[in-house]
Amino acid sequence: MVIISNKVDDETIDCQLMQQEPFTLTINKEHPLSQYESVILPDFKDLKLYLLPEHQYTNGNLNNWLKSNDHRHIFYCGDKEFVVEAIAHAEAVSFLTQSMVKKDPRLRSVQISDFPFEHRTYIAFQRKTMAKRFITKMIEDFPRISETMG
């Protein structure tokens, strides 16, 4: 059993959706955009944007936007802590979920009104080995477990 951000396309593996949460534009709490409840794509197209690996598993909205955007301000980073620190020091913005942002008072989460995409968490397991009752219990308990893990 493993917890993953993208579904596995394998007939021997079963994936059950555990949680889904929208990504938001995450900015430093002092940034001028932090005064708004929501923004649209043109509001932040010229800001330095860090993308994380989990962004590649979203729907096609992000890929379509990336294709039509100037890539000089977009950087790929595999370290979430680095991205959080860059945002906290007003060096960049990124897409994080509200549950990720609420743990750090230096950050602000702003909804993206014209660009919805979400983070999904799945539990993956071999079809023949995991009991359905156990998987159901894991999915039910996941929000509580993820809160305690930080």
URLINDA-V124558 format. One record per residue. N is the residue number from 1. RES is the residue in one small letter. PHI is phi in radians with two decimals (* if undefined). Layout:
N|RES|PHI ; N|RES|PHI
This chain:
1|m|* ; 2|v|-2.61 ; 3|i|-1.78 ; 4|i|-2.36 ; 5|s|-1.78 ; 6|n|-2.39 ; 7|k|-1.20 ; 8|v|-1.69 ; 9|d|-1.71 ; 10|d|-2.63 ; 11|e|-1.19 ; 12|t|-1.63 ; 13|i|-1.97 ; 14|d|-1.90 ; 15|c|-2.13 ; 16|q|-2.04 ; 17|l|-1.18 ; 18|m|-1.75 ; 19|q|-2.76 ; 20|q|-2.46 ; 21|e|-2.58 ; 22|p|-1.16 ; 23|f|-1.33 ; 24|t|-2.17 ; 25|l|-1.29 ; 26|t|-1.89 ; 27|i|-2.35 ; 28|n|-1.14 ; 29|k|-1.10 ; 30|e|-1.61 ; 31|h|-1.12 ; 32|p|-0.96 ; 33|l|-1.24 ; 34|s|-1.19 ; 35|q|-1.34 ; 36|y|-1.70 ; 37|e|-1.38 ; 38|s|-2.57 ; 39|v|-2.33 ; 40|i|-2.10 ; 41|l|-0.87 ; 42|p|-1.04 ; 43|d|-1.12 ; 44|f|-2.26 ; 45|k|-1.14 ; 46|d|-1.71 ; 47|l|-1.47 ; 48|k|-1.16 ; 49|l|-2.08 ; 50|y|-1.72 ; 51|l|-1.87 ; 52|l|-1.81 ; 53|p|-0.95 ; 54|e|-1.18 ; 55|h|-1.22 ; 56|q|-1.27 ; 57|y|-1.71 ; 58|t|-1.48 ; 59|n|-1.20 ; 60|g|-1.21 ; 61|n|-0.98 ; 62|l|-1.13 ; 63|n|-1.07 ; 64|n|-1.12 ; 65|w|-1.15 ; 66|l|-1.08 ; 67|k|-1.11 ; 68|s|-1.70 ; 69|n|-1.91 ; 70|d|-1.27 ; 71|h|-1.45 ; 72|r|-1.13 ; 73|h|-1.80 ; 74|i|-1.93 ; 75|f|-2.29 ; 76|y|-1.75 ; 77|c|-2.47 ; 78|g|-1.69 ; 79|d|-1.98 ; 80|k|-1.09 ; 81|e|-1.12 ; 82|f|-1.06 ; 83|v|-1.10 ; 84|v|-1.04 ; 85|e|-1.15 ; 86|a|-1.10 ; 87|i|-1.16 ; 88|a|-1.04 ; 89|h|-1.67 ; 90|a|1.03 ; 91|e|-1.68 ; 92|a|-2.86 ; 93|v|-2.22 ; 94|s|-2.74 ; 95|f|-1.91 ; 96|l|-2.30 ; 97|t|-1.47 ; 98|q|-1.06 ; 99|s|-1.15 ; 100|m|-1.26 ; 101|v|-1.32 ; 102|k|-1.12 ; 103|k|-1.42 ; 104|d|-2.22 ; 105|p|-1.18 ; 106|r|-1.41 ; 107|l|-1.90 ; 108|r|-2.35 ; 109|s|-1.84 ; 110|v|-2.17 ; 111|q|-1.12 ; 112|i|-1.86 ; 113|s|-1.28 ; 114|d|-1.83 ; 115|f|-2.63 ; 116|p|-1.35 ; 117|f|-2.68 ; 118|e|-2.39 ; 119|h|-1.64 ; 120|r|-2.04 ; 121|t|-2.11 ; 122|y|-2.09 ; 123|i|-1.88 ; 124|a|-2.02 ; 125|f|-2.71 ; 126|q|-1.23 ; 127|r|-0.98 ; 128|k|-1.51 ; 129|t|-1.84 ; 130|m|-1.75 ; 131|a|-1.29 ; 132|k|-1.02 ; 133|r|-1.08 ; 134|f|-1.14 ; 135|i|-1.11 ; 136|t|-1.01 ; 137|k|-1.12 ; 138|m|-1.06 ; 139|i|-1.15 ; 140|e|-1.11 ; 141|d|-1.53 ; 142|f|-1.01 ; 143|p|-1.01 ; 144|r|-1.20 ; 145|i|-1.12 ; 146|s|-1.18 ; 147|e|-1.12 ; 148|t|-1.30 ; 149|m|-1.37 ; 150|g|1.45
